[in-house]
Amino acid sequence: MIRRFYPWIIFVAFVSLLAFSATSAAKTIDWLLWPIRFGLIAGLSAFVVWSRWRHRNDGPPVNDGAKKDAADDFLSAFRRWYYGDAKHPK
């Protein structure tokens, strides 16, 4: 039941942010949101670089049995969310 409300919560939050952009508080809100945006971009970039570094194909496979770490799990969950894939594909 609560999953039905998540899109509405995101929509209301987005409309609220748009409403604040028309007020005098727009610069304050912009200064509050740009570090969050930058942090998300930097964090995802770091995870992607880490994952690419661990799974590079520049020679013979050295660590075939390498365990997945938290970055791999996060990136696969983010990829499933972004593309709308099922959690456990058949």
TAJO-V224009 format. One record per residue. N is the residue number from 1. SS is DSSP state (A for helix, B for strand, O for the rest). PHI is phi in radians with two decimals (* if undefined). D_CENTER is the distance of its C-alpha to the mean C-alpha in Angstrom with 1 decimal. Layout:
n:ss:phi:d_center
N:SS:PHI:D_CENTER
N:SS:PHI:D_CENTER
//
This chain:
n:ss:phi:d_center
1:O:*:24.3
2:O:-1.22:21.5
3:A:-1.14:19.0
4:A:-1.24:21.0
5:A:-1.55:20.3
6:A:-1.01:16.5
7:A:-1.08:16.6
8:A:-1.20:19.5
9:A:-1.11:18.0
10:A:-1.12:15.1
11:A:-1.09:17.9
12:A:-1.12:20.1
13:A:-1.11:17.7
14:A:-1.13:17.1
15:A:-1.13:20.9
16:A:-1.11:21.6
17:A:-1.12:19.6
18:A:-1.15:21.5
19:A:-1.16:24.7
20:A:-1.20:24.2
21:O:-1.22:23.9
22:O:-1.62:27.5
23:O:-1.85:28.9
24:O:-1.32:30.1
25:O:-1.50:27.1
26:A:-1.08:24.8
27:A:-1.18:25.0
28:A:-1.12:24.3
29:A:-1.15:21.2
30:A:-1.10:20.1
31:A:-1.19:20.7
32:A:-1.43:18.7
33:A:-1.54:15.6
34:A:-1.16:15.5
35:A:-1.16:14.8
36:A:-1.15:11.8
37:A:-1.08:10.5
38:A:-1.11:11.9
39:A:-1.12:10.4
40:A:-1.13:6.7
41:A:-1.15:8.1
42:A:-1.14:10.3
43:A:-1.13:8.3
44:A:-1.12:6.2
45:A:-1.11:9.8
46:A:-1.10:11.5
47:A:-1.12:9.9
48:A:-1.15:10.9
49:A:-1.09:14.2
50:A:-1.08:14.9
51:A:-1.15:14.5
52:A:-1.13:16.6
53:A:-1.15:19.1
54:A:-1.24:19.6
55:O:-2.00:20.1
56:O:-1.31:22.0
57:O:-2.04:25.2
58:O:-1.83:27.6
59:O:3.14:30.4
60:O:-1.15:31.6
61:O:-1.10:29.2
62:O:-1.66:29.7
63:O:-2.17:27.4
64:O:-1.09:27.3
65:O:-1.61:26.9
66:O:-1.12:24.0
67:O:-1.36:22.0
68:O:-1.30:18.3
69:O:-1.89:16.6
70:A:-1.11:13.7
71:A:-1.13:11.5
72:A:-1.11:12.7
73:A:-1.10:12.1
74:A:-1.13:8.5
75:A:-1.15:8.0
76:A:-1.19:10.5
77:A:-1.16:9.0
78:A:-1.13:5.7
79:A:-1.13:8.5
80:A:-1.09:10.8
81:A:-1.15:8.8
82:A:-1.15:8.4
83:A:-1.61:12.0
84:O:1.27:13.4
85:O:-1.35:15.0
86:O:-1.23:17.0
87:O:-1.15:16.1
88:O:-2.21:19.3
89:O:-1.15:20.7
90:O:-1.56:24.5
//
